[in-house]
Amino acid sequence: MQQLSVINTISVPAGMEQQAEQVRQQYVDYFSAQAGFVSSTLYKSITRQNDDSMQYVNIVVWASYEHFAAVVSKGFANSDGENNDGMRVLGSGFPAPIVVSPGQYHVIASNGL
């Protein structure tokens, strides 16, 4: 099985950074208790956007696509993104006007030490 990286970009209006970081931590707490969770890393831009919003990148690594899909399961099929545990997944748990743009990726090349 190949690991899956879920890479979310998150656009957070000024003044909502702490709330966004708290919601993200709730996700990490939930995901880390699930089978197949490997890690989560949160990046925060060092500069603000023209509209004063802050950009984040959150990378969650799963042991496989199957592990990821088992956790988000039902969340693919409903507008609230709610999974079988009642958790709002796929970025749906962030309050508006925070915007989450999720994507799922496999590593095809890795360079470095």
N, C-alpha and C positions, 0 to 999 in steps of 0.2 A: 504494500500500500504506500502511496505517496502522500506526504504531508500537504495540507491545504492551508494557505494563508488568506485570511479574510482581512482585506485592507479597506478601512473606512476613512473617507475624508469627512471632516465635521466642521461646519461653518458656524461659529458661535458669536452672536451679537455682543457688543461691548456690555459689560456688567453681568453677563451670564456665565462667565468662565468657571467660577466655582461650582455652580449648579451642574454644568456639563461634566466637569471632572468627577463630581459626586455620582452622577448617573452612570458614567463610565465605570466607576469603581463598583457600583451595584452589579453591573454586568459581569465584571471580572470575578467578583465573589460568587455569583451564580455559575458562570461558565467553569471556573476552576474546580467546582464540585462535580462536574460532568465527566463521563468517560470520554477519553480521547483529547481532552484539553491539554495543550502543551505549554503555551505561554501567551502573554499579552504585553505589548509595548505601546506606550502612548508618546507621541511627539507633539510638541507645541511650537508653532511658528515663532521666530524671534522678532518678527515685524507684524504690524497690523495691516489689514487691507484698507483700501481707500474709504470704505464705509465704516471704518473703525472696528470691524469684526475681527475675530481671531480664528486662525485656521489650525486644526489639529489633524493628525493622522494616527489612527489606532490600528495596530496590526495584531490580530489574534491568530495563533497557529494551532491547528487541529491535527491529530495523528493521521486523519484521512478525511476525504469528502463524506464518507459514510458516517463518521463520528459527528461531523458538523451537521449533516442533514438530520441525524437522529435528534439532535438538540433543538434545532429550529423547526423541524418537522412541519406541523400544522401552520407555522408562521408564514410559509410560502403561500398558503391558500386563503388568507383572509386579510382584509384591509387594515386591521389593527396589528398585524404581524404577531399575533398571540400564538405561542406554541402549546403543546399538550400540558405543560405545567402552569399555564396562565401567565407566563413571562412574555412581555412584549419584546420580541427579538427582531433581528434584521434592521437595527437602528430605530425601530418604532417607539422605543421607550424614552426617547429624548423629547422634551416639551418644545412646542413651536415657540419662537421662530427658529430654533436650532435646526439646521439642515444636515442630514447624514446621507452620504452617497456611498453605499456599500458595493463591494466587489469581491469575488473569490478568485484566487490565483494559485497556480502551481509554480514552483521554482523550476526554471529551465536552464539557468546558469548562475553560478556564484563565484565571485572572485574576491580574493583577499587573503589575509594571513590565516 
